[in-house]
């Protein structure tokens, strides 16, 4: 499967539709042990802010994350970590006057990962992302992760005990995203009725993850994403709402 024609291995550390946490460090180690020259990209959008994230530990050539999810920064922000190999072997496209200096005979790339940035950006949003990261660091990343894991496990147990509810999460150590369906209520209606009860949940449809949804015969699901500031009482309220719908 991993032949010379494979140019890129891209892995989602935490898919948004099934609670799975992929072993990105193990995948990176296996990729390098295979002798493959494929680039390794880790998508940490759903894990950044809820789990420890390390570009170096994963062995990724690129690790990308958004600022608007578990780290609770502004929409439109994010970051990219590029490996030494990427900085040595890749030239970004396109270039502008932030990522490179225009010389008479060509371009001099900016040092470091700056070469992958563009000139236009929202400084206000960047400051917001910095504030969100500072807040998370002040709270303690390990404490946040432990709290999210506890609440997610509590939610899974509470929801799985309700007749008609199926918790779809996979893996031996699921993350902070809890997903479910109901045998008698379609996912769009289920999400709407939970929200009407005052609890915020998300609806995921097949266009969010076409291959995975089709492979498992899922027409839609409801996603619950507890954060460190949530309480077990709030999850009890969610479970009570869902149980009242049966």
Secondary structure, 3 states (H helix, E strand, C coil): CCCCCCCEEEEECCCCCCCCCCCHHHHHHHHHHCCCCCEEEEECCCCECCECCCHHHHCCCEEEEECCCCCCCCCCCEEEEECHHHHHHCCCCCCCCCCEEEECCEEEECCHHHHHCCCCCCHHHHHHHHHHHHHHHHHCHHHHHHHHHHHHHHHHHHHHCCCCEEECCCCCCCCCCEEEEECCECHHHHHHHHHHCCCCCEEEEHHHCHHHHHHCCCCEEEEECCCCCCCHHHHHHHHHHHHHCC
